[in-house]
């Protein structure tokens, strides 16, 4: 299985929570906190549900809470997919 990359993460965010009013999601956003990007905890829960449905990634609530930036989200998502976490 291929890793989830930033492009897939951004596409899933846009699909379930819309575009950010704060930042261009196609720019350098890896280390910008999701709340600064305009995404709250509900948006991240929706993202987790979408990733589970479409990519088979089952994230716990604690893992979703840990996803504070896109970089951390990708690290957690891909570790979970690979069974590392």
Backbone bond lengths (Angstrom), bond angles and torsions (degrees), N, CA, C in turn:
res aa  C-N    CA-C-N  psi(-1)  N-CA   C-N-CA  omega(-1)  CA-C   N-CA-C  phi
1 X - - - 1.443 - - 1.525 110.07 -
2 X 1.315 116.84 132.38 1.458 121.25 179.10 1.530 110.13 -74.32
3 X 1.318 114.30 149.57 1.465 119.40 177.74 1.518 110.86 -67.08
4 X 1.319 114.39 152.13 1.462 120.34 170.33 1.522 105.80 -75.44
5 X 1.327 117.42 128.77 1.458 120.18 179.15 1.525 110.18 -109.81
6 X 1.328 115.65 177.85 1.463 120.27 -176.61 1.525 111.37 -60.03
7 X 1.317 117.49 -39.48 1.468 120.46 179.92 1.526 110.91 -60.39
8 X 1.329 117.67 -43.32 1.475 121.47 178.50 1.515 110.87 -66.66
9 X 1.337 116.90 -41.07 1.461 121.02 178.36 1.524 110.60 -61.50
10 X 1.317 117.20 -46.04 1.465 121.53 179.92 1.528 110.47 -64.40
11 X 1.320 117.07 -42.29 1.470 120.18 178.78 1.522 110.71 -61.04
12 X 1.338 117.04 -43.33 1.468 120.79 178.87 1.524 110.67 -65.20
13 X 1.324 117.88 -41.17 1.473 120.91 177.21 1.524 110.57 -59.95
14 X 1.324 115.86 -46.33 1.473 120.11 -179.60 1.530 110.97 -62.44
15 X 1.325 116.84 -40.45 1.465 120.98 -178.44 1.522 112.31 -66.04
16 X 1.319 117.28 -39.39 1.462 118.64 -173.94 1.527 113.50 -99.47
17 X 1.340 118.30 -20.33 1.471 118.99 -175.99 1.525 113.14 -132.89
18 X 1.307 118.16 -0.66 1.461 120.56 178.75 1.514 112.36 84.51
19 X 1.321 115.01 176.27 1.461 121.16 178.52 1.511 110.87 -75.64
20 X 1.296 115.85 152.19 1.459 121.82 176.88 1.525 109.63 -73.09
21 X 1.315 115.49 136.39 1.463 120.03 173.86 1.526 110.16 -86.08
22 X 1.325 117.04 -10.36 1.450 122.34 -173.55 1.536 112.86 -95.98
23 X 1.321 117.17 -39.33 1.467 121.72 -172.94 1.515 110.85 -138.00
24 X 1.327 114.79 155.77 1.457 121.78 169.74 1.528 106.52 -78.49
25 X 1.299 117.34 112.01 1.456 121.16 -176.60 1.524 113.20 -67.24
26 X 1.322 117.15 -10.54 1.459 120.32 177.57 1.525 111.16 -88.41
27 X 1.335 117.11 -2.30 1.460 121.23 179.41 1.518 111.67 -90.10
28 X 1.319 115.85 -163.22 1.466 123.12 179.12 1.519 109.56 -78.69
29 X 1.318 117.02 95.67 1.470 120.64 -175.73 1.521 113.87 -119.90
30 X 1.315 118.34 2.04 1.459 121.10 -172.96 1.526 113.98 -53.59
31 X 1.321 117.49 -37.83 1.462 120.22 -175.09 1.522 113.86 -109.04
32 X 1.320 117.42 12.95 1.462 121.30 177.53 1.529 108.01 -90.17
33 X 1.329 117.37 125.35 1.474 119.61 179.90 1.532 111.78 -56.36
34 X 1.329 115.15 143.24 1.463 119.99 -179.49 1.526 111.99 -56.52
35 X 1.335 117.88 -37.18 1.465 118.52 -179.55 1.528 110.95 -65.14
36 X 1.334 117.91 -33.26 1.466 120.51 175.80 1.526 110.99 -72.67
37 X 1.317 116.47 -27.24 1.463 120.77 176.79 1.525 111.48 -76.63
38 X 1.337 116.01 -12.38 1.457 120.11 179.01 1.518 113.90 100.21
39 X 1.330 117.59 14.31 1.455 121.31 -179.64 1.521 110.33 -113.35
40 X 1.325 115.73 124.61 1.459 121.07 -179.30 1.525 110.66 -95.81
41 X 1.320 115.86 -175.84 1.462 120.48 -176.84 1.531 111.96 -63.08
42 X 1.324 117.57 -33.71 1.464 120.34 177.49 1.528 110.50 -63.74
43 X 1.315 117.29 -41.84 1.465 120.88 178.09 1.522 110.68 -62.15
44 X 1.336 116.50 -38.60 1.463 119.59 179.53 1.524 111.45 -70.61
45 X 1.319 117.65 -34.16 1.466 120.09 175.35 1.533 110.05 -66.28
46 X 1.328 116.67 -39.37 1.464 120.59 176.37 1.529 110.28 -64.70
47 X 1.328 116.03 -39.36 1.460 120.29 176.33 1.525 110.24 -60.65
48 X 1.323 116.91 -45.84 1.467 120.99 179.60 1.526 111.00 -60.13
49 X 1.335 116.90 -41.52 1.469 120.47 179.22 1.529 110.46 -64.39
50 X 1.317 116.92 -40.55 1.463 121.49 179.41 1.530 110.57 -65.23
51 X 1.333 116.73 -43.54 1.460 119.86 179.39 1.522 111.53 -65.07
52 X 1.322 116.70 -35.07 1.460 119.67 177.29 1.521 110.24 -66.00
53 X 1.326 115.97 -46.62 1.457 120.97 -177.45 1.527 112.06 -66.55
54 X 1.312 117.26 -44.44 1.461 120.31 -172.09 1.528 114.46 -94.30
55 X 1.336 116.87 -28.53 1.460 119.42 -174.76 1.525 113.56 -120.42
56 X 1.330 117.01 -1.55 1.449 120.19 178.81 1.516 115.06 73.04
57 X 1.331 117.31 19.54 1.464 121.85 -179.46 1.529 108.73 -93.48
58 X 1.320 116.77 111.53 1.463 121.71 -179.12 1.526 109.24 -99.57
59 X 1.331 115.26 101.82 1.462 121.51 -179.37 1.523 110.09 -97.11
60 X 1.316 115.66 138.85 1.464 119.80 174.67 1.521 109.19 -78.52
61 X 1.322 115.84 164.70 1.459 120.30 177.50 1.531 110.43 -60.17
62 X 1.332 116.24 -39.04 1.467 120.66 179.03 1.526 111.03 -62.75
63 X 1.327 116.90 -40.31 1.462 120.33 178.50 1.521 110.92 -65.00
64 X 1.317 117.13 -40.19 1.464 120.46 178.32 1.526 110.05 -63.42
65 X 1.322 117.43 -40.58 1.468 121.61 178.76 1.527 110.52 -62.98
66 X 1.337 117.57 -36.12 1.461 122.23 179.25 1.524 112.67 -69.22
67 X 1.324 117.58 -19.32 1.467 121.58 -176.89 1.533 109.52 -79.65
68 X 1.313 116.24 83.71 1.462 120.04 -176.71 1.518 113.41 -94.29
69 X 1.325 117.08 -20.45 1.463 122.31 177.16 1.530 108.26 -135.52
70 X 1.320 117.67 161.44 1.461 118.97 175.40 1.525 112.78 -57.35
71 X 1.336 118.63 -38.29 1.464 120.49 179.52 1.534 110.77 -61.21
72 X 1.340 116.52 -47.56 1.466 119.98 178.23 1.518 111.08 -64.60
73 X 1.323 116.92 -38.60 1.463 120.54 178.70 1.520 110.47 -60.13
74 X 1.326 117.18 -46.58 1.461 120.52 179.53 1.518 111.47 -62.86
75 X 1.317 116.70 -40.59 1.462 120.62 179.17 1.533 110.51 -62.11
76 X 1.337 116.31 -46.45 1.467 121.11 -178.75 1.529 110.78 -68.05
77 X 1.321 116.75 -46.34 1.461 121.29 -178.64 1.535 110.69 -59.60
78 X 1.323 116.69 -48.13 1.459 119.58 -176.98 1.529 112.20 -71.49
79 X 1.319 118.16 -33.81 1.464 120.44 175.97 1.528 109.45 -66.35
80 X 1.326 117.24 -39.58 1.453 121.59 178.36 1.530 111.03 -65.17
81 X 1.308 116.41 -41.59 1.475 121.42 178.41 1.516 111.48 -61.53
82 X 1.313 115.69 -36.49 1.457 120.56 -176.95 1.529 111.93 -88.26
83 X 1.331 117.12 -0.51 1.452 121.02 178.50 1.512 113.98 74.80
84 X 1.332 116.74 19.70 1.452 121.55 -178.31 1.521 110.87 -79.00
85 X 1.301 117.39 -33.25 1.463 121.88 -177.12 1.493 110.31 -86.61
